[in-house]
Amino acid sequence: MKYFTRFFSDLQQDLKAFIFWCLIFSFFRAVFIAIYHTQLSDAASGEILVAMLLGLRLSLKTCGIIMLVGIAAATMPHTVSKKWPSDKIRLCWHGIALIFFTVCFFVRIPYYDIFNSGFNMMLINGMHDDIYAILITAIEEYQLLYRLPVALLTGGILIWLLKNFLQHTGRIDLTQQRYGKVWAAIIITLLPVFWIFVRYGGAFSYSMSVNWESAARTKSNLLNEAILDDGQALYRVYSMKRELDKVTNVDIPLHELKRKIAELGGNKDANTLSEAFKRTVIQPKLNYQPDNIVVVIGESFGLWPFLPKFEQLGLVNESLKIKNSDEGAAVRYMLPNGSGTIAAVNGIVTGLPDTSLYENYHPNSMKNKYQSGIGYIMHQLGYKTVFWYGGFSGWQNIKNFVLSQSFDEFHCADEFSYAGGNAWGCPDKVLFDNINKYISKQSANEKVLHVVLTSSNHPPYTIDVDKEGFQRNEVKKHLPNDIDSNEETLTELGHIWYADMCIGNFANDLKNINPKSMLVITGDHSERFSFAKEQNIETLSAVPCIFYGPGIHKEWFENAAGCHIQIAGTIAEMIAPAGFTYTAFWPNMFMEQSVFNHRLYADKDKVDLLTKNEEISCIADYARSIASWRILKGNNC
């Protein structure tokens, strides 16, 4: 009985800590909602209590895991050894956890500003990104130098509160109770019931449980993200990575790969993947081949400023002129290849859907060319290929990667002379000026593909946009209530304007230098701008895709949805001679069909979550599986 008495005494401390954690996560949740409450519609505001209750239920799991570690490290050893310092070890463990989750909460605020989400798969991408540039951005744009000390101080205060809560609340001593053995039996019986209740998030079966996958039960993205405490959000990242690893597992029988090829519309009897997805140009859309084809991948260049609701702000007037001109045509809905810049680059350079395998780092990418990539296809058409980047050559191994994938030249900020810029690169104006100089020196009849990746529209926002001509006060007058009117937000809007101005000036220069040129404008991703009110998925996630040049017709893409991996094939269908063959894992944008990326699908009418369309979701999984095989095992099938 003495062993159980010690166990029960310590268990009470563990239960107190459990209650404390439930209160802390609920407090964090309430503060998070309060910070962003202006984003909520009137209807969504009525669901705050629902979100708080669902969040509490979900946090039972996180609190239970924290409590379980305390039991294992403090309570159980003390049960068998009277000298074990269980109270000190318990407080030490919970103190470490409090510091960790407090820092996570402070990080979640700017993270939500950037990604409109709690912790998600962008954490995985960040591990591969430029750590120094991220650190500088965190310091200059997101106040790391004061947020971190404040987070640590807050964590220390919470440790002090927990210590006092544990010390100054009493414990029931079983030795002083009548029928002690009966109480012991009741406690032993109730413990499994308690753990089942915690395990299923305030329920006793999986069908009635709350987990991160089923927690999004409100109409508000903000509230759905608030429901997840940071422990559950991190578990979401782990779970999604684990599921993605399953999809991208290439340890499958060859007949299974062949089945997936057939499901994706390929030739399952082909000996190579490039042959399985070979396409043939029947009749080119244009009656000439442009001397220059320039594909601009705009940093954080989303579709939303082009939408009627925000068009009056004048942030993308230059791109709108291009789109609305007689030689311009725009895809209605364009999906980026992923949530980050490198996913867009990988998609266009390789022609493969995003698998999170990071082709830009994979050894096979340095040895073998992806026949579906834009550089490879344009080489077959006789084009010289040049990659331009406004950042630095070491970022994401980009220089080595593109040069190994059929690009003849690579130019970036490392070799430009310029003033200004930041840890991510040079101003866009400098980048486009260097491209103009290059094009003006090209020899007659030389055909060149230029892929251009910009960098200025990225935090920290260091371009003096007012000096460049940004009409801050005019934009402020036309701001809808969906966008905050503070100076920081206006500066961010100014960088969108600046990126668009540079693209527009370049388009005019290109037309003057060589009228027989084609310009393609898209964005690497959206989902970065922080709206004051919640927006739909199209507004948050879609990017533009504009084709501009002599002979291009608007009706080509009026009912089209597209994605990055289709750009190379679409250009080939425009300019390649009849009978030209090329490899593409998904049909070109002239064919009306649904498209997909890592989490969304789109058709001519809408953009929505892949999880809401089982058929397209399945096709997307097949595509990622085949792409993974191509990256890891090569072309043979």
N, C-alpha and C positions, 0 to 999 in steps of 0.2 A: 504493500500500500504506500510505503514511503516514496517509491519511485514514481508512482502515479501522482502523488501529491505534488512532487516537484514538477512533473510534467504539466499538471493542471495549472499550477502557479505561473509557470512560464507561458503556457498557452493563452492565459488571459492577457498577458502583455502583447502576445502576437495578435490577438483579436483587437486589442486597442490600436495597435499600429495599422491593422487592416482598416478599421473605421477611419483613422486619421488619413490614410491614403485615399479612401473614397471621398472624403471631404476635400482633400487637396486637388484631386483630378476634377471634381465638380467645380471647385473655385476657379481653376485654370480655364475650364470650359466656359464658365460664365463670363470671365474677363475677356476671353477670346471673342465671344459673341458680342460683348459690349463694345469692344474696339471697332468691330466691323458692322455694328447694328444698322448703320445708315444704308448698307447695301440691301437690307431686307425689304421686300415689298410688304404691304399691309397684310396680305394673306399669309406670307411666310412668318411674319411676326407672331401670328397666332399659334405657330408650331414650336416656339422656343421651349415651352415646358415639355413638349413631346421629345424634343432633342435632348433636353437635360435628363429626362428619365431614361431614354435609350442609351445615352452616354454613361449614366451611372451603372446601368445594367452591363454594358460592355466593359466598363472599367473594373467591374468585379473580377474579371479574368486577370487583368493586369495586377490589381491589388493582391489577388490570390497567389500569383506567381511570386511577387515580392515577399509576401508573407511566408510562403513555402520555403524560400531560401533562408529566411530568418529562423524558421523552425529547424531546418536541417543543420544550420551553422551554430545555433545557440540553444534551442530548446532540447533537441534530442541528445546532444552530448551532455547537457546538464542533468538530464533525466538519469543517466547512468553514472555520472561523476559529479558529486556534490561541489567539488572545487572549481568546476568549469565556470568561467566568468560570463555567463550567458547574457546578463544585462548590458555589459560593455560591448560584447560582440554584436548583439542585436542592434544597439544604437549605432554602432560603427557601420553595419551593413545598411541600415535604413538611411543613415546620413549620406553615405555614398550615393545611394539611389535617389535621394532628394536633390542632391547637387546635380546629378545627371539629368533628371527630368525637369528641373527648374531651368537649366541651360537649354534643354530641348524646347521648352516652352518659349523662352526668349528668342530662340532661333526661328521658331515656327512663325512668328509675326512677320518678319521680312520675307520668309520663305513663302508664306501665303500671298504676300504682296506681289511676288515675282511669278509664282506658278498657279495662283488661284487654287491651291491645294495644300493639304498638310503633306508630310513627308511622303514622297512617291518615287517612282523609278529614276527621276532625275538625280537622286543621290548616287545611283550606280554610275550614271554618266559623269557626275562631278569627280568621281575617283580617277577618271581618265583625263580630266581637263587640266588646264594650266593652273596649278595650285597657287603659284605666286600671284597671277592675275586675279584669281578668285579672292585671295587674301586682301589684296589692294582694294578691290571692289567692295569687300565687306567693311573695310576700314573707312573708305572715302564715301561710300554711298549708304551703307547700312549701320554706321556708328558702332562698329565692333568694339572699339576701344573703351566705350562707356557701357555698352550693353553687357559685355562679358563680366566686368566687375559688379554691375548691378545684379546680374543673374547669380553670381557667386554669393553676394551679400544676402540676396533674397533666400537662397538655399540655406545659408547659415542661420537666418532667422527661423526658417521652417524647422531646422534641426533643433534649435533651442525650444521651439514650441512643442515638438514631439517629445523631447527629453522631459520637459515639465509635465506634459500630459501623461507620460508613462510613470513618472515618479510620484505625482501627486493625486493619482486616482488609485483607490484601494484595490486589493485582491481578496478574493474569497479563499479562506483557508479550509480545505476539506477536513482537516483534523479537528476543526472546531464545529463541524456540522454533524447533526444527528443523521443516521443512515448514510454515512459516508460512502459505503460500498454501493448503495443504491444509486447515489448521485454519480458515482464513477461509471456505473453501467449505463446510465442515461446519457452521460457525456460521450462515452465510446460509441453509443448507438447514433447519436446526433451528428457526430463529426463527419461520417460519410455522406449524410444528407446535406450538411453544409457544403462540403466540397463539390457535390453534384450540382447544387444550386449555383455555386460560384463558377464551376466549369462551363455550365450552359448559359451563363450571363443572365441570372435571375429566372431560370426555368429548370425543369427537371427532365427535359428531353431535347434532342437536337432540333426537332421540328418547331419547337417553341422558343428556341434560343436566339440570342443576338450575337452575331460575329461581324467582323469587319466587312465581309462580303454582303451581308444582308442588312447592315446598319443604315444604309442610305434610304430612309423611308420618308423623308420630307421632300417637299418640292424645291427646297433651297440648297444649292451647292454649299453655301457657307455653313448652314446648320448640319448638313451631312458630314462636312469635314470636322465640325466642332464635336460631333458625336464620338469620333475617334480620338482617344487620348494619344499622346505621343508614343506610348508603348505599342498600342494597336496600329498606329500609322507605320511605325518601323516594322512591325510584323507583316503589314500589308506589303511593304517593299520586299521583305524576305520571301513571302508567299508568291508574289508575282514573279520574282526572279526564279524561284523554284519551278513554277509552272512554265515559264518561258524556256527554262533549261530542258523541260520535258518535250516541249514542242520542237526545240532545236536539237534534240538528241538524234544523232546520225547512226547510232548503233541499232539500225533496223534492217530487216532483210531486204534484198534488192527488189523482190516482188512487191514489197510494201512501198518502196520508193516509186516504182513504176505505176502503182495504183494512184499515188498522189499526183504524179505527172499527168496521168490521164484525167483526173478530177480537175486539174488546173487547165485543161484544154491542150496539153502537150501530146507529143507522139511517144507513147510508152515503149515503142519498139526501137527507138533511136539508141545509139551506143553512147552518145554524149548528151549532156544537158543542153549545150548550145544548139545541137541538132534537134533536140526534142522541142525546143521553143523557137525554131527558125520561122521567120515571117518573110513574106515576099511582097514587094511593092508592085501593085497592079498598074497604077497610073499616078505619077507625081502630081501633087496639088499645084505646084508652081511650075512655070515654064522656063525657069532659070535657076541657077545655083548662086546664092548670095556670095559675094566676095568675103564678107565677114558675117559670122553668126556669133552674136554675143549673148550669152546666158548669164543674167545677173541674179545672184542669190542674195537678196537683201537681208541683212541682219535684223531680226525681230520685225520683219516687214509683213504685218498681218493684213488680212482682208478688211478688218472692221472700219478703217478710215474711208474705205471706198463705198461703204453701205450708205443708203439714203439718209439714215438717221444721223450720221456723223459727217456726211459729205460737206455740209455747210461750214465746217471748221476750216476747210481749205488746206488740210494737211498733205493731201496727195494730188493737188491740182495738176502737177506735171504728168504724173502717171495717168490721171483721168483724161488729160488731153490726148495722150498716146492711145489709150483704150478707145476713146470716142472718135478718133480720127478715121478717115476713110481707109487707112492702112492698118488699123488696129483691130484686134479681136481678143476677147477675154473668155476664159473658162469660167463657168458659173461658180462652181465650188471646187477648190483645189486643196487637197490634203498634203501637209508636209510628211516627210518620211518618218519623222519621229518628233520628240519634244525638244531636241537639242540641235545645235548647229551641225555637229559632226554627223548626225543621222542623215541630215539633208545632203551633205557632201557625199557621204557613202552611197546614198541612194542614187544620186545623179552620176557619180563617177563609176559605180559598179552596175547599176541597173537592178540591184537586188533590194527586196523589202528589208526593213530593219529587223535584225535578229538579236541585237545587243551583243553580238560577237566581235564588234569593232574591227571590221575589215582593215581599217587604217593602221592597226597594229599587228594584224595576223601575219605570221611569216609566209604563209601561202600567197598572200596578196603581193608580196615583194617578188615572188618567183613566177607567178602565173597571171596572165591578163584575163579580166572578165569580159567575155565577148559581148555581153549585154550593156557594157558601159558606154557612156557618150564619147569618150576619147577613142575607144576602139572602133566604134561604128563610123565616126567621122573620119578617122584615118582611112577606112576602107573606101570612103568617098573622095579621097584625095586632099583632105583638109589638114593643114598644120594645126596642132592643138597647143593652146597656151592657157595656163591657169594663173589667175591673178588673185591675190589675197591681201586685204588691207591690214592684216595682222602680221605675225612673225612666223618664220618657217618652222620653228620648233613646236608650235601649237599642234597637238594631236598628231604629231608625225606627218603633218599634211604634205610637206614637200616631198619626202621620200615616197609617200603613198601615191600621190598623183603622177609623179614621174615614172613610177612602176606600172601605172595603168594608162599607158598610151598617150600621155601628155609629153610633148616635146620640150616645153619650157615651163618654168615656174618663176613668178615674180611676186615679191611681197614687200612689206614695209622695211624689211632689213636693208634693202638696196635703194630706198627712196630718200631724198633730202626733204625734210619738212619741219615745220614748227607745230607745236601743239601735240595732239594725240594723247594717248594714255597707255596703261599697261596692256590694253588689248590691241593697240595698233595706231595707224595714222588716220587722219581725217579722210572721209570719202572723197572729198574734192581732190586731194593729192593722188589718191588711187586712180581716179578717172582721168586726171590730167596725164598721168603716166601712160595710161592705156591709149589715150588720144595721140600722144606723141608716137607711140609704137605703131598704131594703125596708119598714121600719116606717112611713115617711112616704109610701109610695106611695098614690095615691088608690084608692078602691074600684073593683073590676073592671078596674083597669089591668093589662095583661098585659106582662110584662117578661122578656126573656132576659138573663141575666147570664153572661158568660164570665169566669172568674177564673183568673189565672195567679199562682201563689204563688212565693216566692223564698227562704224561710228555710232549706230543706234543701239548702244549697249551701256549699261551702267559700268563705271561712274560716268555721268553725262557731262563731259568736259568741253564740248564744242561751245563757243560763244555764239549761240544761235541768233541772239538779238543783233549782234554785229553783222551776221551773215544776211540779215533782212527779215527775220521772223517777226511777224506782227503780233506780239504777245497780247496786247490789249484788245485787238480785234478778235483774236481767237477766244479770249476770255469772255467777250460779249456774247459769243454764239455757243458757249458751252451748254450742253443739255445737262439735266440734273443727274445723268448717268456718270458724269466725270467731275471730280473735285476741281475747284478753282484755285487751289494753293499754288505757290510759285514753283514748288518742286514738280508738281504734275505738269504745269505749263512748260517747264524746261524739258521734261520728257517728251511732251507733244512737239516741242520745238525740234527735237532730234529726229522725230519721224518726218517732220517737214523738211529738215535739212537733208536727210537721206533721199527723200523724193526729189528735192531740188537738184541734187547732184546727179540723180538718174536722168532727170529731164534735160539738164544741160548737156549731159553726155549724149543723149539721144539726138539732140539738135546738132551737136558737133559731128556725130557719126554720120548723120544724113548729109551734112555739108561735105565731109571728107570723102565719103563713098556712099552714094545713094543706093547702090545695089547691096545693101546690108540688111540683116534681120536682127531684131532685138527681142529677147525673151526676158520678161521680168517676173520673178517669183520671190518668195520669202523662205527663209530657212525654217521658221516656226512662228507661231503666234503665242498666245497664252503667257505673255509677259506683262502686258499693261494692266494696271490695277484700276478697275472701274469702281465708281462710287456705288453703283447699283449692279445687281447680278445680271448677267447677260446669258443669251442662249449659246449653245455649243458652236454654231456657225460663227458667231461674233468672236468667241474666244479662240477658236482653234483653226479656222480656215485661213489660207494665205492666197494672195492673188496669183494669177498666171495670165500674162498678157503677151500676145505675139504681135509684132509690129514690123512691117516691111511691105514693099511693093507686091501687089498681087494677093495679099492676105484678105480674106473675106470674113465678116462678122458672123455669118450664119454657120460657119464651120464649127463653132464651139458654143452656140447659144444654149444647147441642151446637154452640154458636156459636164461631167465630173472628172476630175483628174487627180493624179498623184505624181510625186517626183520621179518615180521609176518609169513613167511613161514619156518623159520629155524627150529622151533620145530617139525613141521609136517614132514619136509624132513628128519630129524634125525630119527624120529619114523619109517618112511618108510624104512630106512636103517637097523635098528637093531631090531625092534619089531617083535614078532612071528606072523605068519599068523593068521588072525582073531582078532588081537588086534585092539581095537577101540579108537579113540582119537578125540578131537574137534579141528577144524581149520576153520577159516572164509574164508580162501582162499586156493586153492589146493597147494600141495607141488611143489617143483621145478623140479621134474621129469616130470611133465606135462607141455608141451609147451603152454604157454598162456601169454597174456599181464598182467603186474603187474602195480601197481600204488602206489603213496604216496600222500602227502598233496598237491603237485602241478605238479607232473610229472607222465608220464607213460613210460613203457619200454616194448619192445619185443626183440626177438633175433637179430633184425637189428638196433634198434635205441633207443635213449632216447629223449623224446620231452615233450612239455607242455601239460598238461591235456586239456587245453582249445582248443587244436588243434584236439582232438579226442572226439567228443560228446558222443559216445557210452561208452568209458571207463570212461569218466568224470561222466556220469550218474551212472555207476556201483560204482565208488568211492564214490559218494554221498550216495548211498544206504548203502554201507559198513560203512561209518561214522555214518549214522543215526542208524543203528543196533548196532554199537559199543556204541553209546551214550546211547541207551536204556539199554544196558547191564550194563554200568557204573552207570547210574542214577536210573534205575528201577529194576535192577536185572536180573536173569536168566529166569524167567517165561515169557511166551509169549502166 
